């Protein structure tokens, strides 16, 4: 999968969040989108995943060298972000079943293995609303990593995780992220230290211009 940005910008009202991004994200590579809190990292990720339209420029998607319409992009990606909520009325079993109605499992993965990965064998029928914030984040990550998609997008992936949870996240990267186009929004090095490429959103700020 490949994503190409040509002169991409996004603004809210008359204020530009970023502008003039020319960049190509290539399949099999790992990218970090960097910048301080409030700089526009999440906004750029939403433009990349098609949930926000750019205010300027053109974004193009290609899968196996064939163009993909923006409306179809979501079927090609897995996403974890603080603003994406789990369905808390579902049990763990129901949440996994629901998620994988829309995504395929990675080869060799099934529902029971995801529950084992989470180390929650006794919580299969427990409502998500009774999970701790850390366990909810683990579940979000497991659903994203275990889906068979060419793109993996992670926004602040270790939020609500303790040091043991961070190690668990890094083990997921080693186990499941190979050969995907992986894009991580972060300002914490522990979340993106394995990335081979980076884009700093601060390089695309336009001060004083409207």
FENDA-V207780 format. One record per residue. N is the residue number from 1. RES is the residue in three letters. D_LAST is the distance of its C-alpha to the last C-alpha in Angstrom with 2 decimals. Layout:
# FENDA-V207780
n;res;d_last
N;RES;D_LAST
N;RES;D_LAST
This chain:
# FENDA-V207780
n;res;d_last
1;UNK;33.78
2;UNK;30.77
3;UNK;27.02
4;UNK;24.91
5;UNK;21.11
6;UNK;19.60
7;UNK;15.97
8;UNK;15.24
9;UNK;11.92
10;UNK;11.54
11;UNK;9.10
12;UNK;10.51
13;UNK;9.56
14;UNK;5.79
15;UNK;5.82
16;UNK;6.68
17;UNK;10.34
18;UNK;11.23
19;UNK;10.76
20;UNK;13.44
21;UNK;16.53
22;UNK;19.73
23;UNK;22.64
24;UNK;25.98
25;UNK;27.81
26;UNK;31.52
27;UNK;34.40
28;UNK;36.69
29;UNK;34.17
30;UNK;32.82
31;UNK;29.17
32;UNK;27.51
33;UNK;23.82
34;UNK;23.38
35;UNK;21.16
36;UNK;21.56
37;UNK;21.67
38;UNK;18.42
39;UNK;16.66
40;UNK;16.35
41;UNK;19.76
42;UNK;21.00
43;UNK;17.94
44;UNK;18.50
45;UNK;22.18
46;UNK;21.68
47;UNK;19.85
48;UNK;22.80
49;UNK;25.39
50;UNK;24.06
51;UNK;23.55
52;UNK;19.77
53;UNK;18.36
54;UNK;15.55
55;UNK;12.39
56;UNK;12.80
57;UNK;15.93
58;UNK;19.57
59;UNK;21.78
60;UNK;25.54
61;UNK;28.54
62;UNK;32.05
63;UNK;35.28
64;UNK;38.31
65;UNK;36.44
66;UNK;35.98
67;UNK;32.64
68;UNK;31.88
69;UNK;29.94
70;UNK;27.18
71;UNK;29.32
72;UNK;32.14
73;UNK;30.40
74;UNK;31.29
75;UNK;34.94
76;UNK;34.49
77;UNK;33.00
78;UNK;33.98
79;UNK;31.47
80;UNK;31.84
81;UNK;29.13
82;UNK;29.28
83;UNK;27.75
84;UNK;30.49
85;UNK;33.62
86;UNK;37.22
87;UNK;39.42
88;UNK;41.33
89;UNK;44.13
90;UNK;45.14
91;UNK;47.67
92;UNK;46.95
93;UNK;49.10
94;UNK;47.31
95;UNK;43.81
96;UNK;44.80
97;UNK;46.51
98;UNK;43.52
99;UNK;41.03
100;UNK;43.27
101;UNK;43.64
102;UNK;40.23
103;UNK;40.58
104;UNK;43.61
105;UNK;45.22
106;UNK;45.19
107;UNK;48.59
108;UNK;51.16
109;UNK;49.17
110;UNK;50.15
111;UNK;49.72
112;UNK;52.50
113;UNK;51.14
114;UNK;47.73
115;UNK;49.59
116;UNK;51.58
117;UNK;48.44
118;UNK;47.14
119;UNK;50.61
120;UNK;50.90
121;UNK;54.19
122;UNK;55.15
123;UNK;51.85
124;UNK;51.88
125;UNK;52.43
126;UNK;50.42
127;UNK;47.45
128;UNK;44.05
129;UNK;43.38
130;UNK;46.09
131;UNK;44.55
132;UNK;43.03
133;UNK;39.32
134;UNK;40.38
135;UNK;42.54
136;UNK;39.82
137;UNK;37.56
138;UNK;40.49
139;UNK;41.02
140;UNK;37.41
141;UNK;37.72
142;UNK;41.16
143;UNK;40.07
144;UNK;37.22
145;UNK;39.33
146;UNK;42.37
147;UNK;40.73
148;UNK;41.37
149;UNK;37.89
150;UNK;36.48
151;UNK;33.21
152;UNK;33.10
153;UNK;29.87
154;UNK;30.17
155;UNK;27.66
156;UNK;29.17
157;UNK;32.63
158;UNK;34.74
159;UNK;33.34
160;UNK;36.45
161;UNK;38.77
162;UNK;41.24
163;UNK;42.39
164;UNK;44.88
165;UNK;42.20
166;UNK;40.03
167;UNK;43.08
168;UNK;43.61
169;UNK;40.04
170;UNK;40.59
171;UNK;43.88
172;UNK;42.13
173;UNK;39.89
174;UNK;43.07
175;UNK;44.95
176;UNK;42.53
177;UNK;39.34
178;UNK;41.03
179;UNK;39.98
180;UNK;36.91
181;UNK;33.29
182;UNK;32.36
183;UNK;28.82
184;UNK;28.53
185;UNK;25.59
186;UNK;26.79
187;UNK;26.73
188;UNK;30.54
189;UNK;32.48
190;UNK;35.41
191;UNK;33.43
192;UNK;32.41
193;UNK;34.91
194;UNK;36.50
195;UNK;33.36
196;UNK;33.68
197;UNK;30.03
198;UNK;26.74
199;UNK;22.98
200;UNK;21.01
201;UNK;17.67
202;UNK;16.69
203;UNK;16.91
204;UNK;13.84
205;UNK;11.39
206;UNK;8.35
207;UNK;8.61
208;UNK;6.77
209;UNK;3.79
210;UNK;0.00
